[in-house]
């Protein structure tokens, strides 16, 4: 596992060769996985001998993981030939065969696997050649294939891994030159960070403020630590101790730290945003989302989900898994407010409350945008677009299905690049569509009232077992009650890794839906329908965007 138990000084030192070019990354812990240490040990052993062959079946994440790019480079430098038989079978990402049928693992594990052969001759006379083949299907068919096949009968296809990633799988980067002309998202926004990591959602996140207050009254009350731990489902960890946290929280004005929380698509909850209760509060960015008037883009840098649908707008403190349980999201706020000095965890929160009480306005608000880009656009358009227009334009581009499909391989490996048109009229049209999408996703658009969905039947509104009737467009939440008006395209619609209408209700399983929740769900159904309509219009418009592009410069001189 990533929590390696093999930590000898020898192997830790030898692992540096796979890490030396990726140390600037925020998380290189996956390179400490035991299976990578086994590969490195074998690699070292062959280097000592000067020639030899390694044969292994391991986790296959190193074939395409970005963090593994230096590892792949070093393996190519050391060996003459590499043969990779990718057996797939990753149930963690819902991996399927290319034709959509079921793909199974050859073992009783979730992580996909691959067989690899590394060959090193005594004298290296040419660059490493990498050969590859996929094997998909059910376990039985894979076992049969392995029984009948060998190195010589396998129909290998030769890869040409190139810098900077040296992928050991097929990737289509034929549009690289065009894509590189687009503007890299972190060059548009000056500050950004991961979303919040609570490590104890079940305690700090709730459906409403009163639910959190009840938990906090117990937490700050007179019960023993053992009873609080049992009743609240809280456990000590290496970085967090219940006893210490209780002592600190009791002396704080915790009730003032109940805040709206962007938890999942269309699903705003409440969080007790207290640094002694949350693992990583990401305060440096989240402070700019305290009053709910700002906007922020949420999206991941890299993707393990099979298809990129991973962008969403938020206006409150945002969870890192807002878009996927597998791919953590970053948060890019549109505006930065006057910085407040964050108090130490053990100190009083009084000063923080004075600055960020909701009824008191912020003193300064500045766009979190590259000034060079804004000036370049103003010079080209002969009028300065507003920060909201630029934000909306970006949102529209990222919701274009044409863009998503065309640049699918690039979107899986890094933050998006955004094409900016030189045509101001086209920029305005795209921004208008983006603004419509933002209003729909924040449920403040007049287009979602009245809703196309209805809640029908008699009962107590309890979410029991969901059952979708595709022909009628009914979604049953129990034996007697259902939502109607859910076409298949609405029911199946995904934002990020979540099937929105399914996820929203599953997160409320066992609860009695309130009238407000029923109305919200109906409005979400309508918002998704309108989103699909806007996306169709965007696809008709997007092709024009690429006809006349602003060049990707450093925005310090004339634009191209």
N, C-alpha and C positions, 0 to 999 in steps of 0.2 A: 504494500500500500504506500501512498504518499507519505504516511507517517512511518518512515523507515525504521527498522530495528537493526539494520546493518550500518553502524556508524563508526567503524574503526578509523583511526587516523589515516591508514593507508588508502582506503576506498574514498574517504571524504576528500583527500588531496587529489586523487586521480579523477574525481568528478569535475574538477575545475576545468578540464579541457573541453567539456560539453557546455560549460557555463560562461566561458571567458568573453564571448561576444554578445551575451544577452543580460548582463548584470544590470543594465539600466531598466530592465523590465520590473514592474511592481511586484510580480509574484513568479519566482523561478522555482518554487517548491516542487512542482511536478517533476523537475529534473532530479529530485532526490528519491523518486520512486524506486523500490527495490529491483524491479525488473530492468530498469535502466542501469542500475549498479551492476547487475549480472552481465549485461551487454558490455559495459565499460570494462569489467574485470576480464572478460574473454578477449576484448579488443586489446587490452594491455598485454595479456598473455601471448597473443599472436605477435604483437610488436616485439616482445622479448625474443621469440623464436625466429622471427624474420619471415616466416611463411606459415600457412595453415588454413584451415577451414573452420568456421563457426556455424553450427546449425541450432536454431532455437524456435520455439513457439511461445510468443509473448503477447501481452497487451499491444494493440495496434495504434495507440494514440500518437506514438512518435513518428508515424508515417506522414502525418499532415499537421501536427500541432505546431503553432508558431513558435512556442517557447523551445521547441526541439530543433530549430533550424541550425544552430551551431553543431549540435550532435550529428545531424545528417551530413553537414559539411565535413566534419572530422572523419566520419566513417568513409566518405567518398575519397578523402585524401589518403586514407590508410589502406583501402582494399582495391583490388583489381576488378572484381565483379561482385555485384549484390543481386541476389534473386529473392523477390518478395511475392509470396502467395497470400493475398489478403483474404482471410476467411470471414471477415465482417462479423455479423451477429450481435451488434451493439443494441441491446434492448433499452438502454438508458436514453437513447435519442430516438427510439422507435424506428430503428433502421429497417428498411424494407428492400426487396429486390427491385431492380430497375423497372420491371413491369408492374410494380405495386403489390406483388404477392408477398407472403410472409417470409421473412428471413430469420433463421434460428442460429444460435451459437452451437459450436461443437462441444462445448462444456456447459455445465450447469452454473454459468456466471452471466453477469449482465454486460460486462465490457467486451467489446469486439477483440478478436485475436488475429494474428498473422504468423505464418511460418517464414523465416528468413534464413538465407545462406550467405555468409560473407566469405569470400575467397581472396587470399593474398598469396601471390607468387613471390619467389625469392627476390626477383628484380622487377620493379614496376616500370613498364615500358610505355604505358599510355594512360590516359585518363580513365577513371573508373567508369565501367558500364553498369547501368542499373536496369534490371529486367523485372517486369511486373505482370501479375495476372490476378483478376478478381474471381472469387468463388462465392456465389450467393445461393440461397435456397434453404430447404429444410435440413435438419441435422443428418437425417438418414442419407439424403442425396450427397451432402458434403463428405460424409464418411465413405460412401461408395466411390466418389471421385478420388479421394485421397488413397484409397486402396488400389485403384487402377492406374494412378498416375505417378510419374517420377520426374526428375529434372529434365530428362530428354524428351518425354512425350508431352509435357506441358507447353501450351501455345503461348510462349512469353511475348510480351510487347515491350519494346525498349523505351524507357523514360529518358528525358534529357533535363534532369534537375538543374536549375539555374539560380543564381543569387537574386534576391537576398534570402529566399526561403528554402531552396533546395528540396522541394516537396518530393516525397517518395510515393506519390499517387498522381494520377492524371489530373491536370488542371488546364482549363482553357483561358489563357491570358493573351489571346490574339488581339484584344482591344486595349492592351496595356498602354500603348502610345496615346490613344484618345483619352482614356481614363485619367492618365497622368496630367492632362491639361486642366482637369477639374480642380477645385479648391478643397483642400483637406480640411475636414470639419474642425479639428483643433487649431487650425490657422485662422478660422473664422471667429471662434469663441476664445476669449483670452483665459478664462478660468473654468474648470470643470472638475468633477470628482466622481467616484463611485457613489451609488445610492447608499442608504443607511443599512447597516447590519445590526440587527437587534440581538441575535442568538437566543432570544426568548420571546418570540412573537406571541405565544399563547398567553403571556402575562402582560406585556407592555402595549399590545395592540388589541383594540376592541371595536365592536360595532358602534358604540356610542360612548359619550363621556361618563355616563352614570355607571356603565359596566366597569370602566377603569377605576372610577372612584371607589366602588365596592372592593375591588382587589387591593387598592392602595390603603384603604382603612384597615384591612386585615394586616397588610405588610407593615404599616407604621404603628400598629396597635400593640397590645401588651402580651399577645400570645408568644410562646417560646419559639425559638428559631426552628426547632424540629417540626412543630405544628404548622408554622407558616410554610415551611418547605413542602410538607405533605399536602396541605390544602391548596397551595398555589402551583404545585408541580415544578418547583425550582430546585436546582442542584448546583452545588459549588463546582467551579471549573478552575483551570490553571490561572485564569485571568480575572475571575470574579468570585467573591465570597459573600454569601447571603448575609452573614452576621455584620460584616463591614458595610455592605450596601445599606442595610437597615439603619445602622447608626448614622450614616451620612444623610440618607433621605429624610429621616425623622426631623432633622434640623433644617430642612429646606422648605420653601414655599411651593411644594410640588403641584398643588392644584392649578397654579398659573402656567404649568408646563403641559397641559392637555392641549394637543394641537391636531388639526386635520392631517390625515396621512394618506398620500397616494399609494395605495397598497397593490392594486391590480388594475387592469383596464376597466374604467367606469366604476371602480369600487373604492370609494374614499372611506376610510375608517378613522379611528381616533388613536393617537399614540401618546403615552406619557413620555415626553421627550426630555428625559433626565439622564445626564451623562453617567450617573452611577448605576443605571439600570440597563443601558444600551451598550452593546459591544463596541460599535464604531458609529458615532453620531454624525460624522462628516460635517461638523458644524461650520467649517470654513466656507462651504457652499450652501448648506441648508439654511443658514441664517438669512439668506437673501429670499427665502420662500416663506418666511414666517407669517406675513400678513395676507397672503392669498391673492395679491394683485399682480404678481410677477408671472412670467411664463418660463417653462424649462423644457428642453428636449430630453427625453430619456431614450437611450439606445445602448446596445453592447458594443464592445470593440471587436470581439471575435464571436463566432457562432458555432455551437455544437448542434443546435436544432437544424433540421434538414433544409428548411427554406427560410430566406430572410423576409420577415414581416415585422421587423423589430424596431419600431419607432413609435413613440407616443408622447403627447404633450401633458404636462402636469403643471400645477400651480401651487402645490403644497410640498412639504417635506416628503421625500420619495424613497420607497423601498428599493433595495438593489435588485430584488427579483420581481419588480413590477411587470416585467415582460416575459420572464422565463424562469423556471426553477433551475435551469441548467446554465444559463448565460447571464452573468451579472451585468446590470445596466449602469451606465454613467449618467450624470445629470449636468446639463449645459444650461445655466440660467440666462435669460435674455438681459436682465439688469443686475447690477451689483449695487447694493445699498451701502450706506456709510458703515465702515467696519466697526464692530464692537469688540472689545477685548474679552475673550472668553475666560471666565473665572476658572480657577483650578477646581477639580472635582470636589474637594473637601471644603471649599470656601462658600460663602453665602451667595445666593443667586439674586440678591437685591438689586445690584447694579444692572444685571442683565434684564431684569423685569422693567426697570425704569426706561431702558432704551427700547425694548421690544414689546411693550404692552400694546395690544392691538389697536386701542383707541388713539395712540399717539403716532403721528406720521413720521416717516423717516426724513432725515434732514437732507440727504443727498442721494440721488439715483443716477447712475451712469450706465450706458449700454455696455454690455460685456462682449463687445464686438471689436474686431481688428479695425482700428481707425484708418489704416491704409486702404483696406477694402472699401470702407464706407466712402472715403474720399475718391477712390478710383471709380466707384459706381456713380457718385455725384457728378464727377467730371464727364463721364461717358453719357449719362442720362440727362445732363444739364439741369438736374434738380436732385436734391439729396433724398433718397428713400428713407422712410422712417425705420427705426429698429424693428418695429412690428412687421413692416412690409418685408424686410429681409428675412426675419424669422419665418413668416408665413410662406415666402417663396421656397425656402429650404424645406419646410414641411410638405409642401406640394410636390416637390421633386422626389422626396423620399417616399411619398405615397403613390407615385406613378408605377404601375405594374410593369410598364415597358422598361423603365429604368431598373427596377428590381430584377427582372429576368435577364436583361442585357448584361448587367454587371454582377450577376449572382456570385461568381467565384471571388470577386474582389470584396464584396460585402461580407463574405464569410471570414476574412482574414484580418480586417482592420476597419477603423472608422471610415464612414463613407467620404467620398469626394463629391462635391456639389458643382454641377455645371451652371455657370451664370451666363445668361444670354446678353448680347449687346443691345438687343431690341427692347426699349423701355416699355412699349405697349404690351409686348409679350411678357415681360417681367411683371407688369401690373396684373395681367390676367392670371398668371400663375399664382401670384401673391393673393389674389382674391379667392381663388380656389383653396389655397392653403388656409386662409382666414375662415372660410366656411368649414373646413375640416376641423380646425381648432375649436370653433364654437360648438360643433357637433360633439366632439370628444370631451369637451368640458360640460356638456349637457346644458348649454346656455343659448342654444340656437332656437329661434322661433320656428324653424322647420320641423322640430320634433313634437310639436303640439298642433293638433291632437295626435296621439299615437296610433299607429296602424295595428298595434297588438291590443288584446283584451284579456282580462282574467275572468274565467268562468267557473261555475260550479259552487256547491255548498260544502262547507267544512271549516276547519280551524286554521287553514292557511299553512299547515306544517309541511316543510319540505322533507319528503320521505325518500322515495325512489324515483328518479327521473326516467321518463319514457317518452321518446319522441316518435310521433306518428307523421312520417314524411308526406304521405298522401293528403292528409287533412291539414297539415301544418300546425298540429297540436303538440304542446309539450306538457305532459302530465307530471305534476309534482307529488301527487298522492292518488288514491283510488278515485277521488271524486272531484278534484280540482285541476285546472289546466290553463295554460296560456294559449291563445289562438292567434293566428296571423304570423307564424314563424315559417316563412318559406325555407327550403333547404339551403339556399345560398346564405340566408341570414343565420340559420342554426349552425352552419359549418364555418362561419367566418372567424378567422384568427387574427389576433393582434399579438405579435411575438409568438411564444410557444403555447399560448392559451386559446382554446376555443371559447370565445368570450361568453356566449350565452349559457354554455354548459358550466364553465368555471364559476361564474357569478353565483349560480344557484347551488352548485356542489359545495361551495364554501359556506353555505347556510343550511347544510343538511342537519335536520333535527330541530331547526328553529321555526318559530311561528312568524311568517312574514308580516310585517306591519303594512298599513295602507301606503305609507310613504315608500317602502321598499317595492311594493307591487307597482306603484306608479313609476318609480325609477326604472324598474326592469322593462316596463312597456316603452319607456322613452329610450332606453338603450337599444331595444329592438329597432325602433324607428331611426335612431342615429346611425346604426350599422347599415340599414337600407339606404339612407342618404349618402353615407360614406361610399358605398359601392357605386352609386350614381355619379358622384364627384370623381371617383377614380376612373370611370369610363371616359368622362370628359377630359380628364388630365391626360390620358393616353392619346387622345386625338391631338392634344396640344404639345405634348412633350417632344415629339420628333422635331418640331420647329426650334426648340431650345438649342439643340446641338448643331443647327445650321450655321450659327454665327456666335462663337463663344468668346468670352473674355479669357485671355491667356492666364495661366497660373504663374503669376509673378510674386515677388515679395512685397508688392504694393508700396514700393519706395520710389518708383519712377513712373514712367509712362506705361499704361497698360497695353497689352498686345491687341 
